[in-house]
Amino acid sequence: MTTVEQLQLDNIAKNDHQIYPLLKQRYSPRIFSKQELTKNDINRLFEAIRWSASCYNWQPWRFIYAHKGSEGYDKIMGCLSEFNQKWAGNAPFLMLAAYKEKNPEGEENFHALHDLGLSLGNLTVQAEYMGLGLHHMAGVDWKKAQKVFNVPEGFHISTAIAVGYYGGDLNDLPNELQDQEKAERTRKPQEEFAFEGSWK
Ligand SMILES: Cc1cc2nc3c(=O)[nH]c(=O)nc-3n(C[C@H](O)[C@H](O)[C@H](O)COP(=O)(O)O)c2cc1C
């Protein structure tokens, strides 16, 4: 039987070149410890987001968050895809990530989604440092979420994120997802996405 400790070891990136240990050990879990996030944990996570780089320092990211057991949490769960609902309830903490679509001059901010992603990169490293795993989800009905949470015009929900301390039990997942959780992590080779001097 695979223990969660074994799973964490198996999921360590089989990197071809040396990388920062926090990035090496990061993966997207679908099981989590039941340990709750404290107010201080949450402040530390958002502080990492706060200090992200962004185009003209416009800081277009916005978040809605909720603890398991709260109405907000159930509302976020209700916006997730059927697939994500099978496992996301294992997380003690859920977030919705959104970005502001326009810049202060009222023009489309082409880089807003870039900056939201960058802030989530900061969040990833901070979370990993604290022993927390993140699992991003595109499988969220963003139109429903915008309505449910009265998101003002001009903001766009992009993803949901499950957050929790690494841990939990594989039996917290349905069988087919247990196999997925244990599946080998793969990546494209660098040559497929990094080109020197010209496009390929
Ligand atoms: C923007 C984004 C959306 C994702 N959407 C989902 C999702 O809806 N459901 C899910 O189970 N995983 C989702 N994932 C997780 C990816 O499948 C995962 O990051 C990828 O397979 C690589 O695995 P790793 O993060 O463990 O390295 C998403 C990841 C990102 C970054």
The ligand as a Gaussian input file, in Angstrom:
#p B3LYP/6-31G(d) Opt

LIG

0 1
 C       -4.132000      26.658000     -14.844000
 C       -4.211000      25.229000     -14.388000
 C       -5.422000      24.561000     -14.416000
 C       -5.529000      23.244000     -13.926000
 N       -6.770000      22.649000     -13.874000
 C       -6.910000      21.462000     -13.245000
 C       -8.214000      20.941000     -12.989000
 O       -9.245000      21.547000     -13.319000
 N       -8.294000      19.738000     -12.363000
 C       -7.188000      19.036000     -11.956000
 O       -7.354000      17.970000     -11.365000
 N       -5.929000      19.536000     -12.161000
 C       -5.767000      20.726000     -12.777000
 N       -4.510000      21.281000     -12.939000
 C       -3.326000      20.564000     -12.459000
 C       -2.472000      20.049000     -13.621000
 O       -3.093000      18.949000     -14.213000
 C       -1.054000      19.727000     -13.103000
 O       -0.426000      20.911000     -12.674000
 C       -0.202000      19.070000     -14.183000
 O       -0.725000      17.809000     -14.528000
 C        1.245000      18.876000     -13.727000
 O        1.275000      18.156000     -12.529000
 P        2.059000      18.725000     -11.274000
 O        1.466000      20.075000     -10.933000
 O        1.819000      17.727000     -10.167000
 O        3.486000      18.867000     -11.657000
 C       -4.377000      22.572000     -13.438000
 C       -3.152000      23.257000     -13.425000
 C       -3.067000      24.569000     -13.866000
 C       -1.741000      25.290000     -13.761000

